[in-house]
Amino acid sequence: MKLFTLLHKNESHYTTKEIFRWLWRALKGNRLQASMNAIIGLVGVGFSLLSVWAMQRAIDIAAHVYTTNTDQRTALYWAVGLMALIILGEFAVGISRVWVRNILGVKAQNRLQQHMLARLLRSEWRGREAMHTGDVINRLEQDVKTVVQFLTETMPSVLSTITMFIGAFFYLLQMDVWLACITVGILPIFILISRFYVTQMRRFSRKVRDSDSRVQSLLTETMQHRMLVKTMEADNLILDRLSDTQTMLRGWVRLRTAFSVTSHLFLNVGFSLGYLIAFLWGALRMQSGTLTFGGMTAFLQLVFRIQGPARELTRLAPAFVSVFTAAERLMELEEIPEEEQGETIMLPAPCGILFDHVTFNYGAPGQQPALSDFSVDFRPGTCTAIMGETGTGKTTLIRLLLALVRPQQGNVSIYSNSTLSTLNSQLSPLHRCNFVYVPQGNTMLSGSLRDNLLLGNPLATDEAMREALSKACADFIDELPQGLDTHFSELGGGLSEGQAQRIAIARALLRPGSILLLDEATSALDTETERKVLENILSDHRRTVIFVTHRTAVINYCDQVITIGQ
């Protein structure tokens, strides 16, 4: 791997202002936790500065520099007791910080994940997705976590860091004006260094996150197609690809780590030199008798508490880099525009669909359209079979029916016999509630049989579910160990393809829509079972049924047959 390739800069798609605006919107739902962390941080700063004063007072009492009206030993006991109370207060602050982080932090992360997933589910369907599933999952997990931690923990810590710096500076200013000014005077240098550091680390972090997403994408895809990999005996090929992808990831991590370690080395050398100067200054004053031993202890602690915020600011730089990278990756998920949102439009059953000279093209203008000048009327209450060779546009037709895509030319309308005025109502995502769709293949989700059926209708009763299963000829559920509450693994592990297909049909029948769209929905059924399922489905004349199929047996049940491509 060439060094130039690794160092190639990946320009950001967004300005700094756009990223800050997005983070500000993301903060709105997490202000409670951010406020609590800010308050806890400020209380912690108060205890920290108070502990410096208490320690200085205790040492000066022990050294007979600080005199009181009470016995010196008693005064020392009281001073140490005060230190113990402050330590307990610091313990309480630490516990509160952990509690808020663990309890409210998970809630905040869940909230942002739900928001991002909802945004993805409501976005327009693009067919060929630009992002791999593994990459999307990586963003929903790792990048969401990074953003939430920054907003609820890192940002509040900035307030306490600045407060600590100001408090320690004024405390030190009362003890030694020159040293306080010298200590603060080095901050502009660190700010300039941090600016260069942030620029470089942001580039490295983006490369690391993208490489990590590629690793997860490969793992996800391999597990999804594990059977294919095994039957193709491609184990070593997949492992080699994973090794190459992981090598790329390690290369970027190595470069980022080397840059980070080198940067921190220079910064720590500067901080250590400043601390040694402060120690020498204090020792000389103590030697000359202008500074007590307790004052010397407080002196060094205050210098450390001034340098501490400066150190924290340098540590904040990687946090800003990480959150900018994470925010960019989440903002990219929101680039796809949302579908039309609003109140769903349910028409009286049965409904019809009219295609009027529809043309749809996935590619650029001038390419062969997937569907060209297509006209057909799926009349209410009728049964239609859609047939045709592979690649003639049957899948495109399904996507148009479900309003997943819109035609470039022509119009798709939905209407009802009882509401003829809706004849010119252009089909939109708001009409999707009128459709009952059974996709081809195994669409079982992990979980119980009940969970799968409730996807069709969350309010369905056990009686309704059993009735739907009976219509789908899925009476085999009575033999399952726990009936409706039987649990299945991914893709209905333990069920045959035919059983999974019948459950999918039952799930669809629970939906209230009056247009039943079946895409090769009986392909895994034997002839007799298919006949029974079709007769049960077609016995309900309130539905308009559309079959997309290659099986000629279905034709016998249809009022019309549409062959695409002729």
C-alpha positions as CSV (number, residue, x, y, z in Angstrom):
1,M,0.0,0.0,0.0
2,K,1.5,3.3,-1.0
3,L,1.8,6.0,1.5
4,F,0.4,8.6,-0.9
5,T,-2.8,6.5,-1.1
6,L,-3.2,6.6,2.6
7,L,-2.5,10.3,2.9
8,H,-4.9,11.2,0.1
9,K,-7.3,13.8,1.6
10,N,-11.0,13.0,1.8
11,E,-12.8,16.3,1.5
12,S,-15.8,16.9,3.7
13,H,-19.2,17.2,2.0
14,Y,-20.4,19.7,4.6
15,T,-19.1,23.0,6.0
16,T,-18.3,23.4,9.7
17,K,-21.4,25.6,10.1
18,E,-23.7,22.9,8.7
19,I,-22.2,20.3,11.0
20,F,-22.7,22.5,14.1
21,R,-26.3,23.2,13.0
22,W,-26.9,19.4,12.8
23,L,-25.3,18.8,16.2
24,W,-27.4,21.6,17.7
25,R,-30.6,19.9,16.4
26,A,-29.4,16.6,17.8
27,L,-28.8,18.2,21.2
28,K,-32.5,19.2,21.5
29,G,-33.6,15.8,22.7
30,N,-30.6,15.4,25.1
31,R,-30.6,18.7,27.0
32,L,-31.5,17.1,30.3
33,Q,-28.5,14.9,30.4
34,A,-26.2,17.6,29.1
35,S,-27.5,20.0,31.7
36,M,-27.1,17.5,34.5
37,N,-23.5,16.6,33.4
38,A,-22.7,20.4,33.3
39,I,-24.0,20.9,36.8
40,I,-22.2,17.9,38.1
41,G,-19.0,19.1,36.4
42,L,-19.3,22.6,38.0
43,V,-19.9,21.1,41.4
44,G,-16.8,18.9,40.8
45,V,-14.8,22.0,40.0
46,G,-15.9,23.7,43.2
47,F,-14.9,20.6,45.3
48,S,-11.5,20.5,43.5
49,L,-10.6,24.1,44.2
50,L,-12.0,23.8,47.8
51,S,-9.7,20.8,48.3
52,V,-6.7,22.9,47.4
53,W,-7.6,25.5,50.0
54,A,-8.3,22.8,52.6
55,M,-5.0,21.1,52.0
56,Q,-3.1,24.4,52.1
57,R,-4.8,25.3,55.4
58,A,-4.2,21.9,57.0
59,I,-0.4,21.9,56.1
60,D,0.0,25.5,57.3
61,I,-1.7,24.6,60.6
62,A,0.6,21.6,61.0
63,A,3.6,23.8,60.2
64,H,2.4,26.4,62.8
65,V,2.2,29.0,60.0
66,Y,-1.6,29.4,60.2
67,T,-2.8,30.2,63.8
68,T,-6.3,29.7,65.2
69,N,-8.1,30.5,68.4
70,T,-8.3,26.8,69.3
71,D,-5.7,24.3,70.1
72,Q,-3.4,23.6,67.2
73,R,-4.0,19.8,67.3
74,T,-7.7,20.3,67.5
75,A,-7.6,22.7,64.6
76,L,-5.6,20.2,62.6
77,Y,-8.2,17.5,63.3
78,W,-10.9,19.9,62.1
79,A,-8.9,20.7,59.0
80,V,-8.4,17.0,58.1
81,G,-12.1,16.4,58.9
82,L,-13.0,19.2,56.4
83,M,-10.7,17.5,53.8
84,A,-12.6,14.2,54.4
85,L,-15.9,15.9,53.8
86,I,-14.6,17.4,50.6
87,I,-13.3,13.9,49.5
88,L,-16.8,12.4,50.2
89,G,-18.3,15.2,48.1
90,E,-15.9,14.4,45.3
91,F,-17.0,10.7,45.6
92,A,-20.6,11.7,45.3
93,V,-19.9,13.8,42.2
94,G,-18.1,10.8,40.6
95,I,-21.0,8.4,41.4
96,S,-23.5,10.9,40.0
97,R,-21.5,11.3,36.9
98,V,-21.4,7.5,36.3
99,W,-25.1,7.2,37.1
100,V,-26.1,9.9,34.6
101,R,-23.8,8.5,31.9
102,N,-25.0,4.9,32.2
103,I,-28.8,5.6,32.7
104,L,-29.5,8.7,30.6
105,G,-26.7,8.0,28.2
106,V,-28.2,4.8,27.0
107,K,-31.6,6.5,26.7
108,A,-30.1,9.3,24.6
109,Q,-28.3,6.9,22.4
110,N,-31.5,4.9,21.8
111,R,-33.4,8.1,21.0
112,L,-31.0,9.2,18.3
113,Q,-30.9,5.6,16.9
114,Q,-34.7,5.6,16.7
115,H,-34.6,9.0,15.0
116,M,-32.1,7.9,12.4
117,L,-33.8,4.6,11.7
118,A,-37.2,6.4,11.4
119,R,-35.6,8.8,8.9
120,L,-34.2,5.9,6.8
121,L,-37.5,4.0,6.8
122,R,-39.4,7.1,5.7
123,S,-37.0,8.1,3.0
124,E,-37.6,7.5,-0.7
125,W,-36.8,4.1,-2.0
126,R,-33.8,4.2,-4.4
127,G,-33.5,0.6,-5.5
128,R,-29.8,0.3,-5.8
129,E,-28.7,1.6,-2.4
130,A,-25.5,3.6,-2.3
131,M,-24.5,2.4,1.1
132,H,-24.0,-1.2,2.2
133,T,-26.2,-2.6,5.0
134,G,-23.1,-3.2,7.1
135,D,-22.0,0.4,6.7
136,V,-25.4,1.7,7.6
137,I,-25.5,-0.5,10.8
138,N,-22.0,0.7,11.7
139,R,-23.2,4.3,11.4
140,L,-26.3,3.6,13.5
141,E,-24.2,2.0,16.2
142,Q,-20.8,3.6,16.4
143,D,-21.4,7.1,15.0
144,V,-24.6,7.6,17.0
145,K,-22.7,6.6,20.2
146,T,-19.9,9.1,19.3
147,V,-22.4,11.9,18.7
148,V,-24.4,11.3,21.9
149,Q,-21.2,11.1,24.1
150,F,-20.0,14.3,22.6
151,L,-23.2,16.2,23.1
152,T,-24.0,14.9,26.6
153,E,-20.6,14.4,28.1
154,T,-17.8,16.2,26.2
155,M,-19.6,19.5,25.7
156,P,-20.7,19.8,29.3
157,S,-17.1,19.0,30.3
158,V,-15.9,22.0,28.3
159,L,-17.9,24.3,30.6
160,S,-16.3,22.7,33.7
161,T,-12.9,22.8,32.1
162,I,-13.1,26.5,31.4
163,T,-14.5,27.1,34.9
164,M,-11.6,25.2,36.4
165,F,-9.1,27.2,34.4
166,I,-10.6,30.5,35.5
167,G,-11.0,29.6,39.1
168,A,-7.4,28.2,39.4
169,F,-6.0,31.2,37.5
170,F,-7.6,33.7,39.9
171,Y,-6.5,31.6,42.9
172,L,-2.9,31.5,41.6
173,L,-3.1,35.2,40.7
174,Q,-3.6,36.0,44.4
175,M,-0.5,34.0,45.2
176,D,1.8,35.0,42.4
177,V,0.9,37.4,39.6
178,W,3.9,36.7,37.3
179,L,3.6,32.9,37.4
180,A,-0.1,33.1,36.7
181,C,0.4,35.3,33.7
182,I,3.3,33.1,32.4
183,T,1.2,30.0,32.8
184,V,-1.7,31.5,30.8
185,G,0.6,33.0,28.2
186,I,1.5,29.7,26.7
187,L,-2.2,28.9,25.8
188,P,-2.1,30.6,22.4
189,I,0.7,28.3,21.4
190,F,-1.4,25.2,22.3
191,I,-4.4,26.7,20.4
192,L,-2.3,27.0,17.2
193,I,-1.0,23.5,17.6
194,S,-4.5,22.1,18.2
195,R,-5.8,23.7,15.0
196,F,-3.2,21.8,13.0
197,Y,-3.9,18.7,15.0
198,V,-7.6,18.8,14.4
199,T,-7.2,19.3,10.6
200,Q,-5.0,16.2,10.3
201,M,-6.8,14.0,12.8
202,R,-10.2,14.7,11.1
203,R,-8.8,13.3,7.9
204,F,-7.3,10.2,9.6
205,S,-10.5,9.6,11.6
206,R,-12.7,9.6,8.5
207,K,-10.5,7.0,6.8
208,V,-10.5,4.8,9.9
209,R,-14.3,5.0,10.2
210,D,-14.9,4.2,6.5
211,S,-12.4,1.3,6.7
212,D,-14.2,0.0,9.8
213,S,-17.5,0.2,7.9
214,R,-16.1,-1.8,5.1
215,V,-15.0,-4.6,7.5
216,Q,-18.5,-4.7,9.0
217,S,-20.1,-4.7,5.5
218,L,-18.0,-7.7,4.5
219,L,-18.8,-9.6,7.8
220,T,-22.6,-8.8,7.4
221,E,-22.7,-9.9,3.8
222,T,-20.8,-13.1,4.5
223,M,-23.2,-14.1,7.2
224,Q,-26.2,-13.3,5.0
225,H,-24.8,-15.5,2.2
226,R,-23.0,-18.1,4.4
227,M,-24.7,-21.0,2.5
228,L,-23.5,-19.6,-0.8
229,V,-19.9,-19.2,0.5
230,K,-19.9,-22.8,1.8
231,T,-21.3,-24.4,-1.4
232,M,-19.0,-22.4,-3.6
233,E,-16.1,-23.5,-1.3
234,A,-15.1,-19.8,-1.2
235,D,-14.0,-19.8,2.5
236,N,-10.4,-18.9,1.8
237,L,-11.4,-16.2,-0.8
238,I,-13.7,-14.5,1.7
239,L,-11.0,-14.7,4.4
240,D,-8.5,-13.2,2.1
241,R,-10.8,-10.3,1.3
242,L,-11.4,-9.8,5.0
243,S,-7.7,-9.8,5.7
244,D,-7.1,-7.2,3.0
245,T,-9.8,-5.0,4.3
246,Q,-8.6,-5.4,7.9
247,T,-5.0,-4.5,6.7
248,M,-6.4,-1.3,5.2
249,L,-8.0,-0.5,8.5
250,R,-4.9,-1.3,10.5
251,G,-2.9,1.0,8.2
252,W,-5.1,4.0,8.9
253,V,-5.2,3.2,12.6
254,R,-1.4,3.0,12.6
255,L,-1.0,6.4,10.9
256,R,-3.6,8.0,13.1
257,T,-2.0,6.6,16.3
258,A,1.5,7.6,15.2
259,F,0.4,11.2,14.5
260,S,-1.6,11.3,17.8
261,V,1.3,9.9,19.9
262,T,3.8,12.3,18.3
263,S,1.5,15.3,18.9
264,H,0.8,14.4,22.5
265,L,4.6,13.9,23.1
266,F,5.4,17.4,22.1
267,L,2.5,18.8,24.1
268,N,3.4,16.8,27.2
269,V,7.0,17.9,27.0
270,G,5.8,21.5,26.9
271,F,3.5,20.9,29.9
272,S,6.2,19.1,31.9
273,L,8.6,22.0,31.2
274,G,6.1,24.5,32.4
275,Y,5.5,22.4,35.6
276,L,9.2,22.3,36.3
277,I,9.5,26.0,35.9
278,A,6.6,26.5,38.3
279,F,8.3,24.1,40.8
280,L,11.6,25.9,40.6
281,W,9.9,29.3,41.0
282,G,8.0,28.1,44.0
283,A,11.1,26.4,45.5
284,L,13.1,29.7,45.2
285,R,10.3,31.6,46.9
286,M,10.1,29.0,49.6
287,Q,13.8,29.2,50.1
288,S,13.6,33.0,50.4
289,G,10.9,32.7,52.9
290,T,8.1,34.4,50.8
291,L,6.2,31.1,50.5
292,T,5.1,28.7,53.1
293,F,5.2,24.9,52.7
294,G,1.4,24.8,52.5
295,G,1.5,27.6,50.0
296,M,4.1,25.6,47.9
297,T,1.7,22.6,47.9
298,A,-1.2,24.8,46.8
299,F,1.0,26.6,44.4
300,L,1.9,23.3,42.5
301,Q,-1.7,22.1,42.6
302,L,-3.0,25.3,41.1
303,V,-0.4,25.2,38.4
304,F,-1.5,21.6,37.7
305,R,-5.2,22.8,37.7
306,I,-4.4,25.5,35.2
307,Q,-2.4,23.1,33.0
308,G,-5.1,20.4,33.5
309,P,-7.8,22.4,31.5
310,A,-5.1,23.1,28.8
311,R,-4.5,19.3,28.7
312,E,-8.2,18.7,28.5
313,L,-8.5,21.1,25.6
314,T,-5.9,19.1,23.7
315,R,-7.8,16.0,24.6
316,L,-11.0,17.6,23.4
317,A,-9.5,18.0,19.9
318,P,-9.8,14.2,19.1
319,A,-13.4,14.3,20.5
320,F,-14.2,17.2,18.1
321,V,-12.6,15.3,15.3
322,S,-14.5,12.1,16.0
323,V,-17.9,13.9,16.4
324,F,-17.4,15.8,13.1
325,T,-16.6,12.6,11.3
326,A,-19.6,10.8,13.0
327,A,-21.9,13.7,12.3
328,E,-20.9,13.8,8.6
329,R,-21.6,10.1,8.3
330,L,-25.0,10.4,9.9
331,M,-25.8,13.5,7.8
332,E,-25.1,11.4,4.7
333,L,-27.9,9.0,5.8
334,E,-30.3,11.9,5.8
335,E,-29.4,13.0,2.2
336,I,-32.1,10.8,0.7
337,P,-35.3,12.9,0.7
338,E,-38.3,11.7,2.7
339,E,-41.3,10.2,1.1
340,E,-44.6,12.2,1.2
341,Q,-45.7,12.3,4.8
342,G,-49.2,12.8,6.2
343,E,-52.5,11.1,7.0
344,T,-52.9,7.8,5.2
345,I,-55.7,7.7,2.6
346,M,-57.8,4.5,2.9
347,L,-60.4,4.1,0.1
348,P,-63.5,2.0,0.4
349,A,-63.0,-1.6,-0.8
350,P,-62.5,-2.8,-3.4
351,C,-60.0,-0.5,-5.1
352,G,-58.7,-0.4,-8.6
353,I,-55.4,0.8,-10.1
354,L,-55.2,2.5,-13.5
355,F,-51.9,2.7,-15.4
356,D,-52.1,5.4,-18.1
357,H,-49.2,5.3,-20.7
358,V,-46.6,4.9,-17.9
359,T,-42.9,4.9,-18.7
360,F,-40.2,4.4,-16.0
361,N,-36.4,4.5,-16.4
362,Y,-33.9,3.7,-13.7
363,G,-31.0,5.2,-15.6
364,A,-30.2,8.4,-17.4
365,P,-32.5,9.7,-20.1
366,G,-31.9,7.9,-23.4
367,Q,-31.4,4.4,-21.8
368,Q,-33.8,1.6,-22.4
369,P,-36.7,2.1,-20.0
370,A,-37.7,-0.7,-17.6
371,L,-41.3,0.0,-18.5
372,S,-42.4,1.8,-21.6
373,D,-45.8,3.3,-22.5
374,F,-47.6,0.8,-20.3
375,S,-51.4,1.0,-19.8
376,V,-53.7,-1.3,-17.9
377,D,-56.7,-1.1,-15.6
378,F,-56.7,-3.4,-12.6
379,R,-60.5,-3.1,-12.0
380,P,-61.9,-3.3,-8.5
381,G,-62.6,-6.9,-7.3
382,T,-60.9,-8.6,-10.3
383,C,-58.0,-11.0,-10.3
384,T,-55.1,-10.3,-12.7
385,A,-52.0,-12.4,-13.5
386,I,-48.8,-10.5,-14.5
387,M,-46.4,-12.7,-16.6
388,G,-43.3,-12.1,-18.7
389,E,-39.7,-12.9,-19.2
390,T,-37.1,-12.0,-16.6
391,G,-36.1,-8.3,-17.0
392,T,-39.2,-7.2,-18.8
393,G,-40.4,-4.9,-15.9
394,K,-42.5,-7.1,-13.5
395,T,-40.4,-5.9,-10.5
396,T,-40.7,-2.3,-11.7
397,L,-44.4,-2.7,-12.0
398,I,-44.6,-3.9,-8.3
399,R,-42.6,-0.9,-7.2
400,L,-44.9,1.5,-9.1
401,L,-47.9,-0.2,-7.6
402,L,-46.5,0.3,-4.1
403,A,-45.6,3.9,-4.8
404,L,-41.9,3.1,-4.1
405,V,-41.0,4.9,-7.4
406,R,-42.8,7.4,-9.6
407,P,-43.1,7.2,-13.4
408,Q,-41.2,9.7,-15.5
409,Q,-44.2,9.8,-18.0
410,G,-47.8,8.9,-17.6
411,N,-49.8,8.5,-14.5
412,V,-50.8,5.8,-12.0
413,S,-54.2,6.3,-10.3
414,I,-56.1,4.6,-7.6
415,Y,-59.9,4.6,-7.4
416,S,-62.8,2.9,-5.8
417,N,-66.2,2.0,-7.2
418,S,-68.0,3.9,-4.4
419,T,-65.8,7.0,-4.9
420,L,-65.5,7.5,-8.6
421,S,-64.3,11.0,-8.0
422,T,-61.0,9.6,-6.9
423,L,-60.4,8.2,-10.4
424,N,-57.7,10.8,-11.1
425,S,-56.2,10.5,-7.6
426,Q,-52.5,10.0,-8.3
427,L,-51.0,7.0,-6.4
428,S,-48.7,8.1,-3.6
429,P,-47.1,6.6,-0.5
430,L,-50.1,7.8,1.4
431,H,-52.2,5.2,-0.5
432,R,-49.9,2.3,0.5
433,C,-52.3,1.4,3.3
434,N,-54.7,0.1,0.6
435,F,-52.2,-2.6,-0.4
436,V,-51.5,-6.1,1.0
437,Y,-48.1,-7.2,-0.3
438,V,-46.5,-10.7,-0.2
439,P,-42.9,-10.5,-1.5
440,Q,-41.2,-13.4,-3.0
441,G,-38.7,-15.4,-1.0
442,N,-38.4,-16.0,2.8
443,T,-39.4,-12.9,4.6
444,M,-39.6,-14.3,8.2
445,L,-38.1,-12.2,10.9
446,S,-36.5,-13.6,14.0
447,G,-38.8,-13.8,17.0
448,S,-42.1,-15.5,17.7
449,L,-44.8,-16.5,15.1
450,R,-47.0,-13.9,16.9
451,D,-44.5,-11.2,16.4
452,N,-44.3,-11.9,12.6
453,L,-48.1,-11.9,12.2
454,L,-48.5,-8.7,14.2
455,L,-46.4,-6.9,11.5
456,G,-49.5,-7.3,9.3
457,N,-51.8,-5.8,11.9
458,P,-50.6,-4.8,15.4
459,L,-54.1,-5.0,16.7
460,A,-54.9,-8.5,15.4
461,T,-56.4,-10.9,18.0
462,D,-55.4,-14.6,18.3
463,E,-58.7,-15.5,16.6
464,A,-57.9,-13.3,13.6
465,M,-54.4,-14.6,13.4
466,R,-55.6,-18.3,13.4
467,E,-58.2,-17.5,10.8
468,A,-55.6,-15.9,8.5
469,L,-53.3,-18.9,9.1
470,S,-56.1,-21.2,8.1
471,K,-56.8,-19.3,4.9
472,A,-53.1,-19.6,4.1
473,C,-53.2,-23.4,4.7
474,A,-50.8,-22.9,7.6
475,D,-52.6,-25.2,10.0
476,F,-49.2,-26.8,10.8
477,I,-48.8,-24.2,13.6
478,D,-51.0,-26.5,15.8
479,E,-48.1,-28.9,15.8
480,L,-45.6,-26.3,16.9
481,P,-44.4,-26.6,20.6
482,Q,-45.8,-23.2,21.7
483,G,-48.3,-22.4,18.9
484,L,-48.4,-18.7,18.2
485,D,-45.6,-18.0,20.7
486,T,-43.1,-20.4,19.1
487,H,-39.9,-18.6,18.5
488,F,-37.8,-18.8,15.3
489,S,-34.3,-17.7,14.5
490,E,-33.3,-15.6,11.5
491,L,-35.3,-16.3,8.3
492,G,-37.6,-18.6,10.3
493,G,-35.0,-21.2,11.1
494,G,-36.6,-24.6,11.5
495,L,-39.4,-23.9,8.9
496,S,-39.4,-25.1,5.3
497,E,-39.6,-22.5,2.5
498,G,-43.2,-23.5,1.9
499,Q,-44.2,-23.1,5.6
500,A,-42.4,-19.7,5.7
501,Q,-44.3,-18.6,2.5
502,R,-47.7,-19.6,4.0
503,I,-47.0,-17.6,7.2
504,A,-46.1,-14.6,5.0
505,I,-49.4,-15.0,3.2
506,A,-51.3,-15.2,6.5
507,R,-49.4,-12.1,7.7
508,A,-50.5,-10.2,4.6
509,L,-54.1,-11.3,5.0
510,L,-54.3,-9.6,8.4
511,R,-53.8,-6.2,6.7
512,P,-57.0,-4.2,6.0
513,G,-56.0,-3.1,2.5
514,S,-58.2,-4.2,-0.4
515,I,-55.5,-4.6,-3.1
516,L,-53.7,-8.0,-2.7
517,L,-50.3,-8.0,-4.5
518,L,-48.6,-11.4,-4.6
519,D,-45.1,-11.7,-6.0
520,E,-44.4,-15.4,-6.7
521,A,-46.0,-15.9,-3.3
522,T,-46.9,-19.6,-4.0
523,S,-43.7,-20.6,-5.7
524,A,-42.6,-23.0,-2.9
525,L,-46.0,-24.7,-2.5
526,D,-47.0,-28.0,-4.0
527,T,-49.9,-28.0,-6.5
528,E,-52.6,-29.1,-4.1
529,T,-51.7,-26.6,-1.4
530,E,-51.4,-23.8,-3.9
531,R,-54.9,-24.6,-5.2
532,K,-56.3,-24.4,-1.7
533,V,-54.5,-21.2,-0.9
534,L,-55.7,-19.5,-4.1
535,E,-59.3,-20.6,-3.6
536,N,-59.3,-19.2,0.0
537,I,-57.8,-15.9,-1.1
538,L,-60.2,-15.4,-4.0
539,S,-63.2,-16.3,-2.0
540,D,-63.1,-12.8,-0.5
541,H,-64.4,-10.7,-3.4
542,R,-63.7,-7.4,-1.5
543,R,-60.2,-7.6,-2.7
544,T,-58.5,-6.8,-6.0
545,V,-55.9,-9.5,-6.5
546,I,-52.7,-9.1,-8.6
547,F,-50.4,-12.1,-9.1
548,V,-46.9,-11.6,-10.4
549,T,-46.0,-15.2,-11.3
550,H,-44.4,-17.7,-13.7
551,R,-46.8,-20.5,-12.7
552,T,-49.4,-21.1,-15.4
553,A,-51.7,-22.8,-12.8
554,V,-52.6,-19.3,-11.4
555,I,-54.0,-18.2,-14.8
556,N,-57.1,-20.5,-14.3
557,Y,-58.2,-18.3,-11.4
558,C,-57.7,-14.9,-13.1
559,D,-60.1,-12.5,-14.9
560,Q,-57.3,-11.2,-17.1
561,V,-53.6,-12.0,-17.9
562,I,-51.1,-9.3,-18.7
563,T,-47.9,-10.4,-20.4
564,I,-45.2,-7.7,-20.1
565,G,-42.7,-7.4,-22.9
566,Q,-45.1,-8.2,-25.7
